[in-house]
Amino acid sequence: MTPTVLVNCTHGREEPERATLSFVVGNVSATADQPTCVLLTCDGVWLGTHGYADDVAQPGMPPLRDVLSSFVDAGGEIWACGACTGPRGITDGDLVKGARIVTAAMVVAAMTSGARTLSF
């Protein structure tokens, strides 16, 4: 079994380059048929909510909304940290297609199963 690629994104609008790069790397992995998750933590969890990524853009990079959509269409999963979504009032109903709220135990399970990790 191919190990999952787990890209951790900790930033939102305040760091459009880091937010976009998380999904660029994830998109490359997912389109290469690798099991891939972008894990949204800290303020990065906002990227998984409806409409938030629409206005995130880094000059010289494609708009985040397009990269995020391509990532999901290629089979990538968006994991939003439950410990981070809760204090921000984010619920499952707020999430974009392909996103779900996960527990720390699920992240640890992926890592102990051999997930390859990268953080932005």
FENNOR-V442992 format. One record per pair of residues at least 24 apart in sequence whose ideal C-beta (glycine too) atoms are under 10 Angstrom apart, sorted by the first residue. I is the first residue (numbers start at 1). J is the second residue. Records with the same first field share a line. If there is no record, write none. Layout:
# FENNOR-V442992
I->J  J
This chain:
# FENNOR-V442992
1->35  113  114
2->33  34  35  114  116
3->34  35  110  111  113  114  115  116  117
4->29  34  35  36  37  77  110  111  113  114  115  116  117
5->29  30  32  34  35  36  37  38  76  115  116  117  118
6->35  36  37  38  39  77  79  107  110  111  115  116  117  118  119
7->36  37  38  39  40  71  76  79  116  117  118  119  120
8->37  38  39  40  41  42  44  79  81  107  117  118  119  120
9->38  39  40  41  42  43  44  45  47  48  78  79  118  119  120
10->39  40  41  42  43  44  45  81  84  119  120
11->40  41  42  43  44  46  47  56  120
12->40  42  43  44  45  46  47  48  49  52  53  56  64
13->43  46  47  52  53  55  56  57  64
14->43  46  56
15->43  44  56  58  120
16->53  55  56  57  58  59  61  63  64
17->56  57  58  59  60  61  120
18->44  58  119  120
19->43  44  46  47  52  53  56  57  58  61  64  67  68  120
20->47  53  56  57  58  60  61  62  63  64  66  67  68  120
21->58  61  64  67  118  120
22->47  64  67  68  71  118  119  120
23->47  53  56  61  62  64  65  66  67  68  69  70  71  72  76  78  120
24->58  61  62  64  67  70  71  120
25->67  71  118  120
26->67  68  70  71  72  74  76  77  78  118  120
27->62  66  67  68  69  70  71  72  73  74  76
28->71  74
29->71  74  76  116  118
30->70  71  72  73  74  75  76  77
31->70  71  73  74  75  76
32->74
33->74  75
34->74  75  76  116
35->75  76  77  110  115
36->71  74  75  76  77  78  115  116
37->76  77  78  79  102  106  107  110  115  117
38->68  71  72  76  77  78  79  80  98  99  120
39->77  78  79  80  81  84  102  106  107  110  115  117  119
40->78  79  80  81  84  85  90  95  99  101  102
41->79  80  81  83  84  85  104  107  119
42->81  83  84  88
43->84  88
44->80  81  84  120
45->78  79  80  81  82  83  84  85  86  87  88  90  94  95  99  101
46->80  84  85  88  90  94
47->78  80  96  99
48->78  79  80  81  85  90  94  95  96  98  99  100  101
49->80  85  88  90  91  93  94  95  96  99
50->93  94  95  96  97  99
51->94  96
52->90  94  96
53->96
65->96
68->96  97  98  99
69->96  97  98
71->98
72->96  97  98  99
73->97  98
74->98
77->102
78->102
79->103  106  107  110
81->106  107
82->106  107
83->107
